[in-house]
Amino acid sequence: MNDKEFQKRLDLVRDVIQGYGLEPSDIATVEYEEDSPFQYNNFIYKITLASPETAASFPNAGPYTVAPPKEGVSALIMRLANPRAEGIVHETRVENEVAAMHLARQGLLSSAKPDTAKLVPALYDWQSFGNSQSGFGWSLMEFKEGVPLDTVFRDLPGDDMKDVLGQIADVFTGIQKAPLPESIQSHGGMTIDGKGNIVSGQMTTLKGGPWESHSDFWRAKFMLRIEDAGVSPALDGWKPNGVRERVDKFLAVGLEEFLEGSNVDVGKRALIHGDLTTNNILYDPNTKKLTSILDFDWAFVSHPCQEFFTSLGDIGGNTGGGTGRDPDLSGGRLGKAMLTGDFDITDLPEAAAGQLARDKAWDDALAERGGLRPSDIRGISALDRLRRLDALLCPFALEHPVMLRRKTPEEVTEMRKAAEKELVDCLAEFGY
């Protein structure tokens, strides 16, 4: 699916590098498979240079970039934002990532461990999708050594895993506390205005923003789920059996009432990475240290609960459970423990013992660093109920054509029946 314009993209990368007066001796794809059934969000390349680049190579670099070190660098990473990526808002996605990387770095510099700021790759230059003649937005950044943490994390000895979780908590706490500029007063993504200021903008993963209120942000999330469910032949927009009518009523009158009655601090906002998993962290197995935090493409600004709903699935901090590769084995008990801060679970399935140790270690690491945990958030149980509704409105297995093709019609029918029951039960908990 992603191979149709392989050479065109390769030529673009070469042209961009040569445009800086540099000559690539090698251009290699990173984390790329030709036969992937899904569109990549970004095409990533490692570029080895025939001679090092220096600050003189980028005389007119864009805002929020840094100059290479004086000795120069011989390898770069170039990220091409895929304009065909599914469910992505493309107009300012590069600006959003540039802004998020800058704010994250500032947060880490002012944290208890300012050295962690170097884990955010240095950005050398970037091109907006909106101003690109090639049809690709792109960014050039520092190459970081290391292996994706997800390739080794699950097999780490207990003490090593606990140490790694502590390192991630150092970074996570710094990002949580990143100062937001006065120009960002909304929920949503970020962009860069004509004067070079970071301002509120569209999210990469949710169209229509920015949003002035927390309830408007949630409503936009739900409406996108309903729209996606409407495209699915299996879900048919939840129109059968009157389910859609119940959803619409809740969104029209119930959402604000629910938030107002749940003691939620709706004015609280923070920088959210949005995809902080072990796949987006690099690690050196020899030094046992993190070497980079990657992929701020999906970052946004909203209530801090959102990080625990969108990230951390294989780290032990997502209240909705694990990931496809590392599913929750506790029957939802670990998610409840995160909400309360009480990990003394008496009826935990034996298979989930390792997940319990990991999740508690993560929670403890946040507490030790003064980081915000789910159990510290006012109204977190109510917010988590909204997270669950969001997930139930459009289950991925019943929405994406690739997933549906893997099932028989009979299996799809049974899956839809079960999904409808879960959704109806969830709506009933809200009184709808």
N, C-alpha and C positions, 0 to 999 in steps of 0.2 A: 504493500500500500504506500510506503514512504519512498520507494525507489524510483518513481517516475521521473523526477527531476534531479536525480543524484548528481549528475555531471554539472548541471546548471548551478547547483548550490556550491559545488566544489570550485567552479570557475569564479563565482562571486567571492568566495573566501579569498582566493588567490588575488583577485583584482583589488579587494580592499587592502590586503596586506601590502601589495606592491604600490598602492596609492600612497602609502606612507614612506616610500623609498626603501622598503624592506624586501628581502627575498626569502620566501619559504623554501627550506630544503625538504620538508615533509609536512603533509597535512593528513591527519588521521582522525577518523570519526571516534566519538566517545559514547559508550553505552548505546550502540546502534545495531539493530537487527533488520535486515532487508525485508524479512517476511512477517514483521509485526502486524497483527490484524488491526491495531489501533494507530491512529495518527499520533506522532510525537508532538508534544507541546513545543519543544525546541530541538533544533539540530545542533549538536555540540561538536566542536573540532579542537583538537590539540594541534597547534602550529609550531613546528620547530624551525627556527630562523637560521639562515646561513651565517649571519653576524648579529650580535646582540642589538636590541632596540634600546634607545635611551630617551631621556626627556625631549631631546631635539626631534625625535620621531613624531611627536604629537604636539605641534606648536599651537594648534587651534582646537584642543580637546574641549568637549562639552562640559556643562556644569557637573559638579560633584565627582570629578575624576581626580586622580592623583598621578604624578609623574613617576615613571619607573625609577628604580634606584640608580645611583650614579654609575655603578659598574655595568648597568644594563641587564637585560634578561634575554635568554635565548629561546624561551618557550612561552606561548600564550594560549589562552582559551578564547575561542570565539563562539558565541551563542547566536544562532539565527532563530528568531521567533517564527514558528511555523504558522503562516496565515491560514492554513487549512485545519489547524487544531480545532477539535470539537468543543463547543460550549465555552469558547474563549472570546473575550472582548479585546480586539486587537489594537484599537486606535492609539491608546497610550500605555500599552502593557510594558514597553521598554522603559518609559519614564517612571512607571510605577515601581519597577524593580530597582532602577537607579536610586529613586528616593528612599525606598525601603532599606537598601544596602547602606546608604549614608546614615539614616536614622539609627539603624541597628549598630553601626560602628560607633556612632556618638554615644549610644547607650552603654556599650561595652567599655568605651574609654572612661566613662564616668562611674563605672561599676567598681566593686571591691577588687576585681581582678582585671585591670585595664589592658593587660597583655593579651586578653582574649579577643581584643579588637582585631588583631592580626589574622584571626580565623575567618573574617569576612574578606573575600578576595579583593585586592586592589583593582579598581576600575580605571582603565586607561583611556577609553573613548567609547562612544555609543552613537547609534543612529536611530531616530524615531521611525516607526512604521509609517506615520503620516507624511514624513518628508522624504521617504525612500523611493527612488526611481526603480529600484530592483524589485520592489514588492515585499521586501523583508526588512523588519527592524532587527537591529543586531547590537551586540555589545562585545567589546574586547577587554579581557580581564586577566589577572594574574593566574598562572598555572600553579596548582597546589599538588604536592606529592601526597600519596596515601591511597588506601583502598577504600571503596565504599564500606561503611561500617556494617551495613546489612549482610555483607558476605562473611563476617566473623562474629558478629555480636552474640548470636544465640549459642555459640559454642565456647564463649569465654568462661573461664573459671569464675566462681562466685565472687572472689575478691576483686578480680580484674573487672568484672561487669559492674560491681558497685563503684569502683574508681571511675570507670567511664561514665556512668550515670551522674556522678558528681561533676565531672567535667562538662557534661551537657547541661546540667543544672546551673553551672556558672554562666554559661552562655545564655541560657533561657531566661535567667533572672535579669541579666543585663538588658536583653531585648524587651522584656516586660516593662522595665523602668526607663526605656528610651524616651527622652523628652520630645514631645510633639510641638511643632511650631505653632504660633498663634494663628497662622493661616489655615490650619486644619481644625475645623470645628464640627465636622460631620462624620458620619459613618460611611465607610467605603474605601475606595482606592486613593491613589495619589498621582499627581502629575507635576510638571514643572512649567511655570508660566513664562511669558516672554521676558520677564526680568530675572529669570533664574531662581524664582522662589518655589519651594515645595508647597503645593496647595492641594486641597481636596479634589478628587477626580473619580473616574470610573474604576471599579474593581476589574481585575482580569477574569474572574470566574463568575461574576454576577452583573448582568446588564441593568442599566437604569439609574445608577447612582450618580453622585453621592446622595445620602439620605440624612435628613436633619435629626431624626429621632431613632431610638433603638427599635421601637415597634415598627416603624417604616422599613427598617433594615430587615427585620424578621419577615414582614409581609412580602417584601421583594423575594426573599429566599423561597418562601412557600409558593408564591406565584410562578416562579421559574420551575419548581418541582411539578406543579400542576400542568404547566405548559408542556414539559417533557413527558409527563404521563399521558397527555393528550395525543402525542405523536405515536406512542406505543400501541400497537394493535392488541396487545395483551391487556393493557390497563384501560384504554379508551377513555382517558381523562377521568376515571372513576364515576362516569355518568350512570352506569347501571345501578339499580337498587337505591338510588337517592343519596349515594355517598357524597357525590360532588356538592350537592345542595348543603349538606351539613358542613362541609369544609368551607364553602363560601360564607355561610352564616357566621362561623367562628372568625374568619378573617375580617368580616364587615363590622362586627360589634364585640366579639369576644376577646380579641387579642389584647387590646389596650386594657380592658377590664382585668384580664388575667395578670398582666404585668403590674398594674397598679395595686392589685391586691396581694402581691407575692413578695413585697418588701425588697424588690430588686432596685439596685442603684442604677437607674437607666442612664444617668449622665456619665458613668465611668467609661473611659476609653483607653486603649493601649495599642501599641504596634503589635500586629499579629503576623507571624511568619506564614502561617496557613498551610504549610506542608513540611513541618519539622519532623522528619522520620529518619531512621538510620540510613536510608537510601540517599539522603541529602546531607550526609555527614561523612567526611573523609577521616581516616584513622591510620596511624603508623603502628603496625603490629610489633615492631622492634622496640620503639620507645614507649609504646602503650599510651600514646597521646593523640588527641584529636588534632588534625591538621587543617581542617576547614569546615565551615558551615556554608552550604550551597543553596542555590535555587530560591531566591526571594520573589520569584515570578508571581506567586499567588498571594503575596503579602497584602494586608489591608489594615485599616484602623477601625476598631469597634470595641465592644465590651470585652474585657479580658477573658471571659468564659469561652470565647470562640476558639482560642488556641487549644483548649481541652476538648473541643468538639471536632476540630479539623485536623489536628496534628497528634503526634506522640503515641500513635496506635501500637507501634512495636517497641516503644520505649517504656510503656507502663503508665501513661498518663492520660489516655483518652477515655472519657467516661462512658463512651458507647461500646467499648470493648477493643478487640485487637484489630488485625488486618486480615486480608485474604490469605496471606502466607502464614500468619501467626494468629489464628482466631482465638477469641476468648473461650477458655475451657471451664469457666467458673459458673456458667449459667447466669451471668449478670451480677454475681455477688461482688466481684472486684470493682465494677463500676459504682456500686452502692457504697463500697468502702471508701472510694475516692471522694464521694460526695460528703461523707460524714467524717472522714479522717480516722475512722476506726477499722483497722485491718485485723482485728481479732475475730476471724470467721470460723465458727465451730463446725459448719456443715459443708466445708469446701471439698469439692471432688478431688481425689488424690492426683488426678492428671494436671490440676491447676496449681499444684504446690510451687512449682518453679515460677509461674507467673505471679503468685502472691509475693514471693521473695523479691522479685524484680520490682513490682509495683510499689511495695512498701519502701524499698530502698530508694526509689525515685521520689516518693512523697517525703521521706525523711531528708533527702538531699535538698529539696526545695525549702523545707522548713529550716534547715541549718543555715541556709544562705539568705533567709528573709524573703524568699520568693513567695509569690501568691499561689496557693494551692486551691483546688476546687472547693475544699471544705472551708476556706477562708472567705469565699465570695458570698455576699448577701444574696439570698434567694436562689442559690445554686440548684436546689432540687427542682424548683419551678422552671428555671432556664433549661435544665436537662430534659424536662418533659417536652419543651419546645424542640430541642434537638432531636428527640425521638420522633416527634410528629414530622419533622423535616425529612428524616430518613424513611419513614413509612409512606410518605406521599409519592415517592417514585423509586422503588427498589431497583438498583442497577441491574439485577438479574432478570427483571421483567421489562426493562426499558431499552437496553442496548441490543441492536440487531445481532451482533456477534454472540452475545450470551443467549439470546432466544434461539438461535440456530443450533445451539448445543443441546437443546432439550426437545423431547417429543411433544406433540400437541397435548397429550394427556398429562405430561409432567407440568407443562405451562399452566394448564387449567387448575391443577391442584395447587400449584404455587400461588396463582392469583387468588384462589379461594382463601388460602391461609393468610395472604397479605391483606386482603380486604377485611378479614376478621380482626387482625391486629390493628388496622387503621380505625375501624369502627370502635373497637374497645378503647383506643387512645382518645378518640374524639369524645367518647362518653365520659372519660375522666375529666375533660374540660367542660362537660355539661352540654355537649352538642351531639 
